[in-house]
Amino acid sequence: MARHFNIADLYELVADRVSDRVALVCGAQRSTYGELEQRANRLAHFLAAQGVGAGQHVGLYLYNCNEYLEGMLACFKLRAVPININYRYVEEELAYILDNADLVACIHHREFAPHIAAVRSAAPALKTLVYVDDSSGENVAAVQGVSYDVALEGQSSERDFAERADDDLFVLYTGGTTGMPKGVMWPHKSVFYAAMGGGGYFHPDGVISEPEQIADRIGDFAIVGIALAPLMHGACWWYACIQLLSGNTLVLNPSHHLVAAEVWDIVERERVNSLTIVGDAMAVPLLDALEAHPGRWDLSSVFAVGSGGAVFSASKQAGFQALMPNIMVRNTFGSSEAGAMGSDGGGKAGEGLGNVARSEFMSVLAADAEGHYRHVAAGEKGIFARCGHIPVGYYNDPVKTAATFVPVDNRLWLLTGDEAKLEEDDTITVYGRGSNCINTGGEKVFPEEVEQALKNHPAVFDCLIVATPDERLGSKVTAVVAVREGHSLDLPSLQAEARKHVAGYKVPRELHLVSEVPRAPSGKPAYPKALGIALSGEFRAG
């Protein structure tokens, strides 16, 4: 049977080469490549027996655990599609994704059974539920699921699946800039090259040209790497695949939150070589812990700290370099739609978020008056764009797909949404989202969604949501609110209402009360004016 640039095929080639090497560590859970392969095969046979087949979607509604990656591999082995579900979602958001993603099955932690039961009617195709036990003690009877361990009992560990393809889909749901999450549809071959290094992430010979070459890229010793984001986020999920397809050891943070001292304990215990974080939201507590406890941990094994997905400020990069002078610090650019687009080359005169090299696959595009895109000239600004190995669109959203994937010079280009400038030296300075999307600690928040949630509060007459600076998160969600006559409002009350409708990371962290929310005569929001109010601090409320 032919091998393809399919993640299941590539993993099997690696597992056969280093079956006894430790692949995965998450708290007390440890799996070798061989064990991970066998358990994924058993789960795949169970799912197939439930009718799950090629192209069908299976939800992964889990905290970090080995079962998450077993579920991913099991789906890929069947040519099915795993769907990441943000465990922070409230019921409105969960109902949306269960329906929008057309799930036929879901693997979830026991803790989430009541949430699924409450919204299951929104997903009529969802027939199979498998729960991973935890300490929650939640009643799983309402979802009529089967425990993960029982599902694997008696299932074959043989690798007897049908031939796969390069263009089988890897769908990554992201908050994006459109409010509710959107499923970015990546062909396996494209995501392998665009987001996972193409087999050359750790090897001097670079990317591979044939699937079988993946085994030749495996090093004599495993590089131990930890990704501190949850697997439900692309930044961690893709890093996990990079590690597994390189024959390395992946370490996951088993905690549901980032506790810096616990992270450094893991790094010391597992002799971690490389840390991958999401910007300052993680950098700040990690650095604070090191500064508060000098010499507490033996971190001599660490040789790299990398960040992607959020602002990793120069001061925090310097902080790691000062405390760990022998490490390499990297700040990478990328997104759910674009994959990895390179590392920061230092920026231009301190402008923007950083600077990357232009190539035949990366450019800056601008639209003319008729909406047709072109490559900008040196010195011009536009939208950061990529072509070549890119997604094929957004699942169930042809309108968003048409607006994001545009033809230029007979090639299809992805518009990342980041404002950028083409420099005279043919490099690209990236400034960040040109829209009103808020990136807070790596999470993306769409202002209008939060505004709608806040308007459920009886005291809110009108409101706008803006991003204000935050040392740890990069940006924080800030509300500018006009209160109804005869009512009063404080921040805790507003937050309590917001939490009924949106995930916790979308809840405002700051409140400014005004007599009238700034809007244009047409009624459209005047976000720049609202931001000016928030930054002035003149109307800040407790």
N, C-alpha and C positions, 0 to 999 in steps of 0.2 A: 504493500500500500504506500502510495506516495506521501511524503511529508510536505507540509506547507508552512508559510509564515503565519501559523495559527498558534496562539499561546498554549493551547493544550498539546499540540505536536511538539512545540519547542520545549515545554516543561518535561514531557516524557523523555526527550533526548537527553536532557540534563539529568533527570532522575536516574536514568539507566547508567550514566557515567559515575555519579557520586551518590549511590543509593544509601550508603551508611553515614554520609555527612549530615550534620544537624542543619535542617532547613529553616526551622521556625521555633521561636521561643516567645511565649506570652505568659508571664507569671510562672505558675507551676507547670504549664503545658509545654511540652517539648516534642518535636517530631523530626525524624530524619526525612530525607527526600523519599526514601522507599516507603516509609510509613504514610507520609502525606499522599503519595501516589496511590497506595492501596485504599486508603480511606476515601479519597476522592472517587475512585472507581466504584466502591461500594455505594456511595451516595448517588452516583450517576445511575447505577442500576436501579436503585430505589425510585428515583425520579422518573426514569424511563417506564418503570412498571406502573406509575401513576398517570402515564400518558404524556409526560413532558417530552417534547421533541424539538427538532431544529427550528430556530427562529422564535420560539416561545420564551416568555419573560418570567424570571424567578426572582422575587425580592430577597434582598439580604438586609434584614432589619435587626442588626446586631451591634453590640459593642465590640471592641477589639477582642478577637479570639481566634484560635486555630480554625474553628469551624467556618469562619468567614472565608478564608482562602480555600478550604476544602470545598465549600459551596461554589466558589468561583470556578475552580478547576472542574468540578463535576458538571457544571453547566456547559463549559467550553468543550468538554469531552463529548457532550450530546449535541453540540452546535446550538445549544440554547443560550440565552442571554441573561446574565446576572444583572440585577438592578439595585444600585445602592440607595438605601433609604436612610435619611437623616433621623437619628433616634431622638433628636430634639423637637421634632415636629409635634404640634398640637393636632387635635383631631381633624380640624378643617384642612390642614396641609396634608395630613396622612391620607385622608379620603381622596384628595386631589391626585396624589401620586399613585395610589392603588388603582385608580380609574384610568388616569392618563397613560400609565405604563402598560396597561392591559395585562396585569399579572395573572398567571395561572397557578402559581405556587409561591410560597414565602417561607423562608427559614428565619426564625426570630428567636430572640431571648424570651424566656418565660415571662419576664417582667412586662413585656409589651402585649401579652395576650388580651388584656381588657381593652387596650386601645384599638386593636384589630377588630375585636368583637363589636365595638361601638360603631365602626364605620364599614364593616364588611359588606353591607348592602350596596356600597358605592362601587364595588368591584365584583360583578356577577360572574366573571370568568375565574375568580380565585377559588380553586377547589382543594388544593393540597397545602396543608400547613404543617411545618416541622418545627418544634420548639427545642432550643438549647437550654437545658436546665440551669438554674442559678439559685441564689439564696432568697429570691423574692417571695416564694411561696404562693404566687398568684394562681388562681383557679384557671386551668386551661380548658375546662369542659366546654365553655361557650364557643371556643373556636374549633373544637373537635379535631384537634391536631394530634400528631404522633411525636413522641420524644425522639430526639436526634439519635440517641443510642439504639433505641428500638428500631428505627428506620434502617440502621446499618446492619442489624442482626440478620444473619443468614444470606446477606447479599454477596454476590461474587466480587472478588477483588481483581478479576481478570480484565485485561485491556482488550475488549472485543467490540469496539465501537466502529461506526461507519467512517469513511474518509471525510476529512474536513476540508475547509477552503480558506484562502487568503482573505476573502471578503465576508466571512462570518463576522457578526457584529459584536462589538464591545460598546455598550451604551452606558454613558456616565451622566447621571442627573446632576445638574448644577443650578444654583439660584440665579446665576446670570444677571441680566439687567432687565428682565421682563416680569418681575414679580414672582409668580409661582415657578417651581423648578422646571427646567427643560432638559430633555434627554438628548445628549450629544451622541450621534451615531458614528462610531469609529469602526471602519473595517480593521480586522486584526493586523493586517500587514501595515496599514498606515499608522496605527497607534504604536506598533512595535518600533517603527523607525522614528516617528515624531516625538514620542513621549518616553520611550524605554531605551533609547540609545542604540537600537538596531544591533544589539549584541556586542557593541564596541565600547560600552560605558567604562569598563575596567581594563580594556585590552589595547595595547599599542597598535595593533593591526587594524583597529577601527571596525566599522560595521561589516556584517556578514553579507554574502551574496547568495548563499544557498542555506536552507534551513538546517541541514546536517552540520554545518560549520559551528553551530551554537555550542556544541559539546567541546570543540577545540578552543573556545574562549574561556573555559573554566580554569581558574588559577590553581596552583598547587596547594594553596591554603585559602580557607574561606575568609573573606573580609566580613567582619561582624558590623552590621549597620542597624541603627534604630531610627524609625520614623515616628515622630511624636504626635502627629495629627491622627485622628481616628481614621480607620480604613474606609469609612463612608465618604471621605473626601478624596478627590482625585490625587492630591499631592501625596498622600500616604499609599493609596491603592496602587498607583503607578510605581512608586518607589519599591513597594513590596514585589511587584512583578520584575523590576530591574534586578533585585537581589536574587529572586528565585531563578530567573533565567540566566544568571551568572554563576550559579552554583555556590552562592554565598549564604551566610546565615542572617536571617531577618529576625530582629528583636522588636516586639511590640510593647507599648505601654499598656498594661492590663487595667490601669486605673481609669475611671470614667472622667477624671479631671487631670489637669497637669499640676502635679505637686512637685516642685523643683527638687526637693531633697530626695524624694522617691526616685525621680529620674536619675539623679546622680548615683544613687545606690545601685540602680540597675546597670548603669554604665560601668561602674566599678566591678560589680559582681560578674557581669557577662563579658568583661574585657572588650567593650565596644570600641570599634575603630572610627566609625563615622556617625554623626548625628545629622538628621534632617529635620528642620524646624519650619514653622510658618511665621516668619517675620518677628517683629518686636513683641507681639503678644506672648510669644514663648521665650524670646531672648531675654526680656526684662526679668522675669522671675528666676530664670536659670542663672543669669549673671548675679542677681541679688543674693541667691543662695551661696554662690561661690565666694562672693565678697564677705558675706556674713560668717562663713565658716572656712577660713583659709586653711588649707592643708588637710581638711577632713577626709577628702576622697583621693584615692590613687587613680588619676586620670591619664596615666602615662600611655595607655593604649590608644588614646584618641589622636587621630591625625587629620580629621576634617570636620568642619561644621558648615552645613549648607542650608540655605533658605530659599523658599519659593512660595508664591501664592499671596504674599502680602509684603508691605514695606519692611525692609530690613535695613534700618538706618545706619549711616556710616559710623555713628557713635557707638552703636551696639556691636557692629562688626569689630570696631577697634577695641571694645571691651573684651570680646573673646580673645582677640589677638594679644592683648596685654596680660590676661590671666593665663593663657595657654599659648605662649609665644612660638611653639614649634608646629602649630596646626595650620592648615590651609582653610581659609574662610571664603565661601562662595555665595554670591547673591544671584539667583537665576530668574529669568523671565519666562513666563508661560501662562497657560490658562487651560480650562477644560476643553475649549474648542481648538486651541493652537498647539497643545503639547508643550514641550520644552523649546524655547526659542533662543537660548543662549544665556551666557552669564554676563553680568554687568562689567563693562570695561572701564568704569570710572566716571562716566558722565562728562558733560561739557560745562566747565566753569560753575560746577555745583548745580546745574539745572536738572530738573526732572528726577525720575526715579533711578536712572542709570542709562548706560549707553551700550549698544550691541552692534555687531558688524552687519552691514547689508550684504545680501547674497541673492542669487537667482531665485531663491525660495522665500526671501523676506524683503519687504519693501514698505514704502509709505504711499498710500493712495489718497486721492482727493476727488470729490465729485464736482462735476460742472453743474450749470444751472438746470440741466435736463436730467440730472441724476446719474449720468454716465461717469464711471470712474477712470482715472488715469494715474500713472506714476508721477509723483511730485518731482520738481526740480530741486537741486541743492539749495538749502536755505528755507524751503517751504515746510509748512506743517500739514498734517493730514492724519489718517488713521493707520496705525500699525497693522500690517497684513502679511499673510502667509499663503503659499501655494504648495503644490506637490503632494506630500503625504498629509492630507487633511481629512476631516470628517465628511460624510455625505449629506449631513443636514441634521435637523432637530426632529425627534420622533413626534409624530402627530402634529406637526406645526409647519406646514408649507409656507405660510406667510413669513414667519421668522426666518425660515431657511432661505427664501428668496432675497430677504433684506441683508443677510449676513454673508452669503456666498455669491460673489459677483464676478462677471467675466471682464478680463482686461487683457488685450492683446492675445486673444484666443486661448487664454488659460483661466481656470477658475481660481479665484482668490478668496480667502477667508478674511473678513474684517474682524479684528480682535476687539474693537471697541475702545482701544487705548489710543489717546492722542499721542502723536509722535512728530519728530522733525528730522528731515534728512540733512545731515551736516555736510559741509564742504569736503570733508575727507571720506565721504561715502559711508559713514556710520550713521546709526539711528539713535537719537535720544528719545527715550520713552517717558511720557509725562503722567500716564495713568488714564483712568476712565474719563472720557469726555462727557459722558452722560451724568446723571445724578446718582448713579449706583454708588452705594456706600460699601467700602471694604473695611470691615471691623474685625481685626484679628484673624483675617483669612476668610471670614464669612461674608457673603455678599447680601446686601439688604436693599430692596427696592423701596424708595420712599413712599410711593403711592399706596403700597400694600399696608405699611404701618399707619399711614394717615387714615385709611379706611378702618383699621382696627381701633384707633383712638377715638374715632367719631361715634363709637358705640357707648362712650362714656357720656352720661347725661349732662355733664358740665361743659363738654367741649362743643363750642360753636363752630370753630374753624381751626385748621392746623396745617402746618407744613413740617416736613422732616428734612433735616440737613445733616451733613457730616461736619463735626468739629474735631480739632486735633486731640489726640490722646497719646500719651507717651508710651503706654504699653500696647494698646490695640491699633495704633496708627490713626484710626478715626473712631469716633463714637457716635452713636445715633442720638441726635438732639432734636427735641420738639419745640416748635414755636407755636403757641396756642392762644387763641382768643376764647375767653370763657363766656358762657351764656349769662345773661343778666340774672342776678339773684342767686348765682351759684358761686362756689369757691372750688379751687383745685390745687392739689399739691402733687409732687412727684410720685410718692408711694401709691396714691390713689390711681394715678394715670398708669403706672406700671402694672398694677393689679388688673386693670381692665385689659391692657395690651396682652398680658399673658394668657388671657382667655382665647385669643384669636391668632397669635403668632408665636413663633419659637422665641426662647429667652434671649438669644443673641440679637433679635430684632427690637427688643423692648428699649425705649428711650432711657438714656443714662443721665440726661440733663433736660431741664424744662425752663422755658422762657415764656412768661405771660405778657401778652400785648393786647391793646384795645382793638386792634384790627390786623388780621394777617395780611401781609403784602401780596397783592395780586394785580395783574394787568387789567385794564378796562374790560378786556374780553372775558375776564374771570380766570384766565390761566395763571398758574402759580408764579410768583416772582421769587424764585429760589435765591438768586444773588442777594436780594434785599433781606430775605429771611436769614440767610447766613450772616449778613452784616449785623443783624440784631443779636444773633446768638454769640458772635465773636465779641461784640461790645460788652456783653455781660451786664448791660444796664437793666434788663428786665428779668434777670435770672430768679427763678423761684426754687424753694426747697422741696 
